[in-house]
Amino acid sequence: MTEPRSVSSGSSRWLLVLLFAMGFSAAAMVFRNLTPARHSYVEQKLGRVIQASEPFDVLFLGSSHINSGFDPAAFDAEMAAAGFPTHSYNFGVAAMTPPMIGQILERILESDAPLPRTLFLEFHWNLGSAEDASQVPATEYFISWHDATATLAALAAQLLTFDQPWYRMQRAGVHLSAFAAQLTAFHQGRKWWRHRGPAPLRPNEVVSEKIAMADGYFKRNSFLRDREKYSSLLSAFEAERAQPQPWNAGDYARALCHEAVVREARAHGIEVVTVIFPILEPLGPAVLDTLSEPVFRFDDPQQYPNLYGADYRWNTGHFNVTGAAHFSRLLARQLLEWRSRDLH
Protein backbone atom coordinates (compact mmCIF):
# COMPACT_ATOMS: atom_id res chain seq x y z
CA MET A 1 0.00 0.00 0.00
CA THR A 2 1.43 3.37 -1.06
CA GLU A 3 1.60 5.97 1.63
CA PRO A 4 0.30 9.46 0.72
CA ARG A 5 2.98 11.99 0.01
CA SER A 6 3.65 14.11 3.03
CA VAL A 7 3.03 17.84 3.07
CA SER A 8 6.64 18.40 4.06
CA SER A 9 7.83 16.58 0.92
CA GLY A 10 5.73 18.86 -1.31
CA SER A 11 6.91 21.92 0.56
CA SER A 12 10.52 20.85 0.09
CA ARG A 13 10.06 20.68 -3.65
CA TRP A 14 8.58 24.16 -3.78
CA LEU A 15 11.43 25.37 -1.61
CA LEU A 16 13.92 23.91 -4.10
CA VAL A 17 12.13 25.66 -6.96
CA LEU A 18 12.27 28.93 -5.06
CA LEU A 19 15.95 28.48 -4.25
CA PHE A 20 16.71 27.70 -7.89
CA ALA A 21 14.88 30.86 -9.04
CA MET A 22 16.75 32.95 -6.48
CA GLY A 23 20.07 31.40 -7.47
CA PHE A 24 19.38 31.96 -11.16
CA SER A 25 18.50 35.62 -10.57
CA ALA A 26 21.58 36.14 -8.40
CA ALA A 27 23.85 34.58 -11.02
CA ALA A 28 22.25 36.70 -13.75
CA MET A 29 22.83 39.86 -11.70
CA VAL A 30 26.48 38.98 -11.13
CA PHE A 31 27.14 38.27 -14.80
CA ARG A 32 25.36 41.42 -15.94
CA ASN A 33 27.37 43.50 -13.50
CA LEU A 34 30.67 41.92 -14.53
CA THR A 35 29.96 42.19 -18.26
CA PRO A 36 30.59 45.68 -19.69
CA ALA A 37 27.41 47.27 -21.00
CA ARG A 38 27.32 47.59 -24.75
CA HIS A 39 24.92 49.61 -26.83
CA SER A 40 22.83 47.86 -29.40
CA TYR A 41 22.12 49.03 -32.92
CA VAL A 42 18.92 50.62 -31.59
CA GLU A 43 20.81 52.54 -28.92
CA GLN A 44 23.25 53.88 -31.49
CA LYS A 45 20.43 55.14 -33.66
CA LEU A 46 18.59 56.57 -30.68
CA GLY A 47 21.70 58.46 -29.63
CA ARG A 48 22.08 59.75 -33.17
CA VAL A 49 18.54 61.20 -33.11
CA ILE A 50 18.61 62.63 -29.59
CA GLN A 51 22.06 64.20 -29.91
CA ALA A 52 21.80 65.49 -33.49
CA SER A 53 23.28 68.97 -33.84
CA GLU A 54 20.67 69.65 -36.53
CA PRO A 55 17.42 68.11 -35.25
CA PHE A 56 15.57 65.72 -37.54
CA ASP A 57 12.08 66.92 -38.41
CA VAL A 58 11.07 63.69 -40.18
CA LEU A 59 11.65 60.21 -38.71
CA PHE A 60 11.03 56.87 -40.36
CA LEU A 61 10.50 54.03 -37.90
CA GLY A 62 10.20 50.47 -39.12
CA SER A 63 11.85 47.15 -39.79
CA SER A 64 14.59 46.18 -42.24
CA HIS A 65 12.17 47.16 -45.02
CA ILE A 66 12.72 50.76 -43.95
CA ASN A 67 16.37 50.29 -42.98
CA SER A 68 17.36 49.35 -46.52
CA GLY A 69 14.34 50.86 -48.29
CA PHE A 70 14.20 54.52 -47.25
CA ASP A 71 16.76 56.94 -48.69
CA PRO A 72 16.78 60.17 -46.61
CA ALA A 73 18.69 62.09 -49.30
CA ALA A 74 16.16 61.20 -52.03
CA PHE A 75 13.22 62.09 -49.77
CA ASP A 76 14.73 65.41 -48.67
CA ALA A 77 15.61 66.34 -52.25
CA GLU A 78 12.05 65.71 -53.42
CA MET A 79 10.61 67.76 -50.54
CA ALA A 80 13.08 70.61 -51.11
CA ALA A 81 12.24 70.71 -54.83
CA ALA A 82 8.60 71.27 -53.85
CA GLY A 83 9.56 74.10 -51.52
CA PHE A 84 9.32 72.19 -48.25
CA PRO A 85 12.87 71.36 -47.09
CA THR A 86 13.19 68.54 -44.56
CA HIS A 87 15.91 66.82 -42.58
CA SER A 88 14.92 63.17 -42.35
CA TYR A 89 16.38 60.15 -40.59
CA ASN A 90 16.11 56.43 -41.28
CA PHE A 91 15.35 54.67 -37.97
CA GLY A 92 14.81 51.27 -39.52
CA VAL A 93 16.00 48.22 -37.59
CA ALA A 94 15.77 44.55 -38.54
CA ALA A 95 12.64 42.89 -37.12
CA MET A 96 11.33 46.14 -35.62
CA THR A 97 7.79 45.60 -34.32
CA PRO A 98 5.05 47.87 -32.88
CA PRO A 99 6.02 47.39 -29.21
CA MET A 100 9.65 48.21 -30.02
CA ILE A 101 8.58 51.26 -32.01
CA GLY A 102 6.47 52.38 -29.06
CA GLN A 103 9.42 52.07 -26.69
CA ILE A 104 11.67 54.07 -29.01
CA LEU A 105 9.03 56.79 -29.33
CA GLU A 106 8.73 56.93 -25.55
CA ARG A 107 12.47 57.42 -25.20
CA ILE A 108 12.43 60.24 -27.75
CA LEU A 109 9.48 61.93 -26.04
CA GLU A 110 11.24 61.77 -22.67
CA SER A 111 14.46 63.26 -24.02
CA ASP A 112 15.27 66.96 -24.35
CA ALA A 113 15.60 66.64 -28.12
CA PRO A 114 13.17 68.62 -30.31
CA LEU A 115 10.31 66.40 -31.47
CA PRO A 116 9.99 65.60 -35.18
CA ARG A 117 7.21 67.26 -37.11
CA THR A 118 6.41 64.09 -39.04
CA LEU A 119 6.70 60.44 -38.09
CA PHE A 120 6.39 57.69 -40.68
CA LEU A 121 5.52 54.33 -39.09
CA GLU A 122 5.77 51.13 -41.04
CA PHE A 123 2.85 48.89 -40.21
CA HIS A 124 4.47 45.57 -39.47
CA TRP A 125 1.97 42.71 -39.04
CA ASN A 126 4.26 40.79 -36.73
CA LEU A 127 4.55 41.36 -32.99
CA GLY A 128 7.77 39.40 -32.76
CA SER A 129 8.47 35.71 -33.14
CA ALA A 130 11.15 33.11 -32.76
CA GLU A 131 12.52 34.15 -36.13
CA ASP A 132 13.03 37.71 -34.91
CA ALA A 133 15.23 36.52 -32.09
CA SER A 134 17.33 34.26 -34.31
CA GLN A 135 17.79 36.36 -37.46
CA VAL A 136 18.75 39.77 -36.10
CA PRO A 137 22.47 40.35 -35.37
CA ALA A 138 21.96 41.72 -31.84
CA THR A 139 18.90 40.54 -29.95
CA GLU A 140 19.06 42.73 -26.86
CA TYR A 141 16.56 45.11 -28.43
CA PHE A 142 14.21 42.17 -29.02
CA ILE A 143 14.35 41.49 -25.29
CA SER A 144 14.21 45.15 -24.28
CA TRP A 145 10.58 45.84 -25.18
CA HIS A 146 9.19 42.88 -23.21
CA ASP A 147 7.58 44.67 -20.30
CA ALA A 148 4.42 43.10 -18.87
CA THR A 149 1.95 44.97 -21.09
CA ALA A 150 3.80 44.41 -24.37
CA THR A 151 4.47 40.77 -23.55
CA LEU A 152 0.77 40.12 -22.92
CA ALA A 153 -0.08 41.84 -26.22
CA ALA A 154 2.46 39.71 -28.07
CA LEU A 155 1.20 36.51 -26.44
CA ALA A 156 -2.38 37.35 -27.38
CA ALA A 157 -1.38 38.06 -30.98
CA GLN A 158 0.57 34.81 -31.29
CA LEU A 159 -1.97 32.57 -29.58
CA LEU A 160 -4.94 33.94 -31.54
CA THR A 161 -3.47 33.30 -34.98
CA PHE A 162 -4.47 30.36 -37.14
CA ASP A 163 -1.01 28.80 -37.28
CA GLN A 164 -0.27 25.30 -36.05
CA PRO A 165 -0.60 25.00 -32.23
CA TRP A 166 2.99 23.86 -31.73
CA TYR A 167 4.26 26.87 -33.70
CA ARG A 168 2.13 29.29 -31.70
CA MET A 169 3.38 27.79 -28.44
CA GLN A 170 6.99 28.03 -29.65
CA ARG A 171 6.62 31.74 -30.39
CA ALA A 172 4.81 32.34 -27.10
CA GLY A 173 7.73 30.67 -25.34
CA VAL A 174 10.16 33.11 -26.97
CA HIS A 175 8.21 36.06 -25.59
CA LEU A 176 7.98 34.55 -22.11
CA SER A 177 11.73 33.91 -22.15
CA ALA A 178 12.40 37.52 -23.15
CA PHE A 179 10.16 38.74 -20.34
CA ALA A 180 12.04 36.49 -17.89
CA ALA A 181 15.32 37.98 -19.12
CA GLN A 182 13.95 41.41 -18.31
CA LEU A 183 13.25 40.36 -14.74
CA THR A 184 16.97 39.90 -14.15
CA ALA A 185 17.48 43.62 -14.76
CA PHE A 186 15.67 44.79 -11.63
CA HIS A 187 19.00 45.29 -9.85
CA GLN A 188 19.77 48.10 -12.29
CA GLY A 189 16.83 50.14 -11.07
CA ARG A 190 14.51 49.42 -13.98
CA LYS A 191 10.82 48.82 -13.46
CA TRP A 192 10.03 45.47 -14.97
CA TRP A 193 6.42 46.45 -15.60
CA ARG A 194 7.44 49.55 -17.58
CA HIS A 195 10.95 48.98 -18.88
CA ARG A 196 12.76 51.99 -20.33
CA GLY A 197 15.99 50.38 -21.43
CA PRO A 198 19.54 51.67 -21.00
CA ALA A 199 20.30 55.37 -21.04
CA PRO A 200 20.92 57.11 -24.39
CA LEU A 201 24.46 57.50 -25.68
CA ARG A 202 26.59 60.12 -24.00
CA PRO A 203 28.26 62.75 -26.24
CA ASN A 204 31.70 61.15 -25.88
CA GLU A 205 30.51 57.74 -27.04
CA VAL A 206 31.20 56.73 -30.60
CA VAL A 207 28.36 56.16 -33.04
CA SER A 208 29.13 53.47 -35.58
CA GLU A 209 30.65 54.71 -38.84
CA LYS A 210 27.89 53.17 -40.95
CA ILE A 211 25.18 55.08 -39.11
CA ALA A 212 27.14 58.34 -38.89
CA MET A 213 27.88 58.35 -42.61
CA ALA A 214 24.51 57.30 -43.97
CA ASP A 215 22.02 58.63 -41.42
CA GLY A 216 20.92 55.10 -40.69
CA TYR A 217 20.25 54.14 -44.30
CA PHE A 218 21.68 50.69 -45.06
CA LYS A 219 22.34 50.73 -48.82
CA ARG A 220 21.95 47.51 -50.77
CA ASN A 221 23.83 47.75 -54.06
CA SER A 222 23.12 44.23 -55.27
CA PHE A 223 20.23 43.00 -57.41
CA LEU A 224 17.75 40.19 -57.08
CA ARG A 225 19.34 36.93 -58.20
CA ASP A 226 16.61 34.32 -58.50
CA ARG A 227 14.18 36.31 -60.64
CA GLU A 228 12.24 33.26 -61.74
CA LYS A 229 11.42 32.37 -58.14
CA TYR A 230 10.50 35.97 -57.38
CA SER A 231 8.18 36.10 -60.40
CA SER A 232 6.45 32.96 -59.16
CA LEU A 233 6.04 34.42 -55.65
CA LEU A 234 4.71 37.68 -57.06
CA SER A 235 2.12 35.85 -59.16
CA ALA A 236 1.01 33.86 -56.13
CA PHE A 237 0.73 37.07 -54.09
CA GLU A 238 -1.41 38.77 -56.73
CA ALA A 239 -3.70 35.75 -56.91
CA GLU A 240 -4.03 35.60 -53.13
CA ARG A 241 -4.58 39.34 -52.92
CA ALA A 242 -7.50 39.06 -55.35
CA GLN A 243 -9.30 36.74 -52.94
CA PRO A 244 -11.26 37.95 -49.87
CA GLN A 245 -8.93 37.88 -46.88
CA PRO A 246 -10.32 36.24 -43.73
CA TRP A 247 -10.59 38.12 -40.49
CA ASN A 248 -7.52 37.33 -38.40
CA ALA A 249 -7.39 37.94 -34.64
CA GLY A 250 -3.60 38.14 -34.71
CA ASP A 251 -3.67 40.88 -37.36
CA TYR A 252 -6.26 42.76 -35.31
CA ALA A 253 -4.09 42.64 -32.16
CA ARG A 254 -1.09 43.94 -34.12
CA ALA A 255 -3.14 46.77 -35.60
CA LEU A 256 -4.34 47.80 -32.13
CA CYS A 257 -0.76 47.84 -30.88
CA HIS A 258 0.29 49.98 -33.86
CA GLU A 259 -2.57 52.42 -33.30
CA ALA A 260 -1.57 52.87 -29.65
CA VAL A 261 1.79 54.21 -30.88
CA VAL A 262 0.00 56.48 -33.37
CA ARG A 263 -2.19 57.98 -30.65
CA GLU A 264 0.79 58.58 -28.36
CA ALA A 265 2.68 60.47 -31.06
CA ARG A 266 -0.33 62.54 -32.08
CA ALA A 267 -0.97 63.47 -28.45
CA HIS A 268 2.38 65.29 -28.60
CA GLY A 269 1.49 67.17 -31.77
CA ILE A 270 3.41 64.92 -34.19
CA GLU A 271 2.03 64.30 -37.67
CA VAL A 272 1.88 60.51 -38.09
CA VAL A 273 1.70 58.60 -41.37
CA THR A 274 1.30 54.82 -41.50
CA VAL A 275 3.18 53.15 -44.35
CA ILE A 276 2.32 49.73 -45.73
CA PHE A 277 5.46 48.47 -47.41
CA PRO A 278 5.25 46.59 -50.74
CA ILE A 279 6.03 43.07 -49.58
CA LEU A 280 4.39 39.83 -50.63
CA GLU A 281 1.89 39.62 -47.77
CA PRO A 282 -1.82 40.41 -48.30
CA LEU A 283 -3.65 42.39 -45.62
CA GLY A 284 -6.96 41.35 -44.12
CA PRO A 285 -9.95 43.55 -43.24
CA ALA A 286 -9.09 43.54 -39.55
CA VAL A 287 -5.97 45.56 -40.35
CA LEU A 288 -7.40 47.97 -42.90
CA ASP A 289 -10.48 48.80 -40.78
CA THR A 290 -8.37 49.53 -37.70
CA LEU A 291 -5.59 51.73 -39.08
CA SER A 292 -6.33 55.46 -38.89
CA GLU A 293 -5.66 57.85 -41.77
CA PRO A 294 -3.38 58.79 -43.34
CA VAL A 295 -2.26 55.35 -44.51
CA PHE A 296 0.10 55.26 -47.50
CA ARG A 297 -0.41 51.87 -49.10
CA PHE A 298 2.12 50.49 -51.57
CA ASP A 299 0.92 46.89 -51.51
CA ASP A 300 -0.72 46.89 -54.96
CA PRO A 301 1.53 45.58 -57.78
CA GLN A 302 -0.87 46.93 -60.40
CA GLN A 303 -0.70 50.47 -59.02
CA TYR A 304 3.03 50.40 -58.25
CA PRO A 305 4.61 48.00 -60.75
CA ASN A 306 8.10 49.49 -60.34
CA LEU A 307 8.10 48.85 -56.59
CA TYR A 308 7.46 45.19 -57.30
CA GLY A 309 9.88 45.03 -60.22
CA ALA A 310 12.89 42.76 -59.93
CA ASP A 311 15.25 45.59 -60.90
CA TYR A 312 14.25 47.48 -57.75
CA ARG A 313 14.89 44.57 -55.34
CA TRP A 314 17.92 43.01 -53.74
CA ASN A 315 15.78 40.16 -52.39
CA THR A 316 12.09 39.31 -52.36
CA GLY A 317 11.27 41.61 -49.45
CA HIS A 318 13.76 44.50 -49.63
CA PHE A 319 14.75 47.27 -52.04
CA ASN A 320 18.17 47.89 -53.52
CA VAL A 321 19.45 51.48 -53.85
CA THR A 322 17.43 52.07 -57.03
CA GLY A 323 14.21 50.89 -55.44
CA ALA A 324 14.88 52.78 -52.21
CA ALA A 325 15.37 56.08 -54.03
CA HIS A 326 12.19 55.58 -56.07
CA PHE A 327 10.18 54.55 -53.00
CA SER A 328 11.44 57.56 -51.01
CA ARG A 329 10.46 59.99 -53.74
CA LEU A 330 6.99 58.42 -53.87
CA LEU A 331 6.64 58.87 -50.12
CA ALA A 332 7.53 62.56 -50.41
CA ARG A 333 4.99 63.09 -53.21
CA GLN A 334 2.23 61.34 -51.30
CA LEU A 335 2.98 63.38 -48.19
CA LEU A 336 2.76 66.62 -50.17
CA GLU A 337 -0.48 65.47 -51.80
CA TRP A 338 -1.97 64.51 -48.43
CA ARG A 339 -1.09 67.84 -46.86
CA SER A 340 -2.57 69.67 -49.84
CA ARG A 341 -5.85 67.71 -49.54
CA ASP A 342 -5.92 68.23 -45.80
CA LEU A 343 -5.68 72.01 -46.24
CA HIS A 344 -8.67 72.03 -48.58
N, C-alpha and C positions, 0 to 999 in steps of 0.2 A: 504494500500500500504506500503510495507516494504522499509524503507529508507536504502540506501547503507551504509555499514559500513565505518565509518570515518577512515582516515589515522592515526589519533592520537590513535584510539582504537587499530589498528594493531601494531603501534609502541609501545604502552604500553605493549602488550603481549610479544613482542620481548625483551623489557626491563626487564620484569619479568623473562624470560628465562635466560637472561644474568646475572641478579642478583642471580638467583638460582645457576647457574654454578659457579659464583664467591664465593657464600656462601659455596657451596659444597667443592670447592678447599681449601678455607680458613679453613674449619672444618677439612678436611683431613690433612692439614699441621699441625694443632694444635695437632691432635691425634697422628700423626707420630712423632712429636717432644716430646710429653709427654710419649710415649710408648718406653721403652728401646729397643734398637736394639738387635736383636737376630740373630745368624748365622744359616742358614739352613744347611741341610745335605750336599748340594753342597758346601757351604762355608767351612765346616769342611774338606771335602775331598780336596778341592782346597788348603787350608792351609797346609794340610798334604803333598801334592805334592811340593808346593813352598818352604816349610820350611824343607824339608827332609834333615837330616844330611848326608845321603848317597843318592845322587840323583837317581831317577828312570830313567832307560834307555829304559824301555818299558812301555807304558801306554795303558790300555784298556778302551775305552770310549763307553758307550752304556746304554741301559735301564736295567730293572730288570733282563733281560735274562743274561746280563753280571754280574750284581751285585751278583747273586746267582749261576752263571754258570761258572765263571772263577776263577780257583784256582791258585794264583800266585806261591805258593810253588811247585805245580805239574809242572807248566810251566817252572819255573827256574831250577828245578831238571832235566827235560828232556833236556833243553838247555845246562846245565853244563855237563851232561853225554856225549853230543856230542862235547864238547870242546869249547862251546860258552856261558860262564856264563852271566847271565842277572840278573837284579834287577827290577822286574815288579810290577805294581800297578793296582789294580782293581778300576777303576773310573766309575763303574756302578751305576746308579741312576734310581729309578722307573720312568717310563714314559719319560725317556730321549729321546729327538727328535733332528733332525739335527740342528735347530736353536740354541738350548741349547748347543749342542756339540760345535758349532761354537763360541758361547760366551765364553765357558770354555777355548777353545783353544786360543782365543784372550787374555784372562787373563793370561794364562801361557806364551804366547809369550811376553807379556808386562812386565812380572816379571823379576827379576834378576836370577831366577833359571835356571840351565843348562837345555837345551831342551832335550827331549828324543830322542834316536836314531830311535825308532820304535813306531808307533802309530797304534793300531788296532781300527778301527771304525766299530761298528755294524751298518749295514744298517737297519734303522727302517722305514718302509713304513707308518709312521703316523707322521704328522706335529703337532700333538696336538689336542685334542678334549675335549668335555665336560667330558668324562670319565677320562682323565688325571687329570683334576682339582678336581675331586671328589674322586679318588681312592688313590692318593698319600698322605702320612701323613702330609707333609708340602708343601703348594702350592706356597710359595713365589718364588721358582725357576721357576715354571710354568709362573708366571707373569713376571719374571725378563728378559726373552729374548724377550719380545714383544716391540721392537723398531719398527719404522715405516716400515723399509724394511722387517723384518722378519714377521711382522703382515700381510703385503700385500701378502707375499709368502704363509703364512698359509691360508689366505682367499681364494687365488686363488686355492690352493690345495683342500680345502674343497668344494668350490662352483663348481669345475669342475668334481667332482666325480659323480658316477651314483647312489648314494644313494637317498632316498626319499627327496623331496624338504624341508619338514619341519625339517628333521634331519640335512640337510646341513645348514639351516638357524640357527638352534640351536647351532651348533658348531661354525659357524661364529660369533654368538653373544658372545660366550665365549671368542674368541680372541679379539673382539672389547672391551669387558669389561676389559680384562687384559691390553690392550693398554691404556684404560682410567685410570686404576689404576696407570700405569707408569707416566701419566701426573701429578699426584699429588706429584711426587718426584722431581719436578723441583726446589723446594726450597732447596734441598740438593746439588745443584750444578751439577746435572747430566744432560746430554744432552738427551732429550727425543728421538731425532732421531738416537742416537747412544749410547744406554744405556750400561754402563759398570758394573753396579751392585756395591754392597758394597765392601769396601776394604778387602783384604785378612786378615786372622787371624794374630794377632800380636803374638810374641813368648810367651808372658805370658798367652795367652788364652788357655783354656783346649780343647783338641780334645777328642771327645767322646771315651769311653773305647772300644766300639765295633770296631771302625775304627782303633784305635791305636794298638789293639791286632791282628787284622786280616788283616791289610793292605787293608781295604775296602771290603774284601770278606765276604759276608753274607751267612754263611753255613746253608744249609737246611738238617737236619738229618732225616727227615721223608720220607715216601715212598708214592707213588700214591695210593689212596684209591679205587676210583671207576674205576677199570681196565676195566670192561666191557664197560663203557661209553667211555673211552679213546680208546679202540680197535675200537669202532664204528667210532669215530672221525678220527682216523688214516686211516681207510679204506676209509672213505669219502674223506679225503685229497688226498690219492693216486689216487683215481678215478678222482678227479678234476684236479690233477696235470697232468694226462695223456691226458687231453683235451687241445686244443689250448687256450691260455689265451688271452682275448681281450685287445686291447690297451686301457690304462686308463690314462686320463689326470692328475688325481690326483697323480698316481704313478710317472708319468713323472716329475711333479713339485717337488715331494719329492726327486727324484733322482738328479735333478739339484741342489737342496739345499744341498744335501749330497756332491756332487762333488765340490761345492764351498768351503766346508771345506777341502776336500782333496787337492785342489789346493793351498789353503792358507798354509797348513802344508808343502807341498812339496816345496813351495817357500822359506821356511826357512831350507831346507835341511833335513827334517824329512822323513824317510821311512814310507809310509802309506799303510796299508793293510785293505781292506774292508771285513768284515765278515758277512755272511748271516747265521743267527742262525737257528737251526732246529726246527722251530715252524710249526704249521699246517696252513700255509698261502701260497698258490702258488704265484709265481711271474710272472708278465706279461712281454712281450717283451720290453715295454717302459723302464722298470727298467734295464733289462739285457743289452740292447743296449747302455745305458747311463753310466753305472758304468765303471770306468777305472780300468785296471789291476794293481796290483793283486787283485783278488776277491776270497776269500776262501768260497766256497759254501758247506754248510752242510744240505741242504734242500732236500736231496734225501734219502728216507727211505731204498731203495734197496742198495745204496752204503754205508750208515752208519746205519745199523740196530740197533746197540747198542744205538746210540744217540736217537733213537725213541723207545727204549725198555722201558717198564713200570718200570723195576727195576732201571732205571737211572733217573727217574722223581719223583719230589715231587708233581707236578700238571701237567696239560696238556701242559703248556708252559714253565716250568722251571725245571732245573736239581736239583737233590739232590747232596750230597757230592760225591757219587760214579760217577754220571754222569759228575759233574763238573771236577773232576780229569781226567777222560777219555777224555773229550772234550779239556781240557787244554793241555794235552799231544799231542793230534792230532794237535792242533794249532801250537805247537812247531815244530812238524815233518814237517808240511806243510811249515812253514816259512823256515826251513833249506833246504827243497827241492827246494823252490822257489829261494832262494839265490844261491843255487848250479846251477840251470838252468840259472839264470841271468848271472852268471860268465862265462858260456860257450856259 
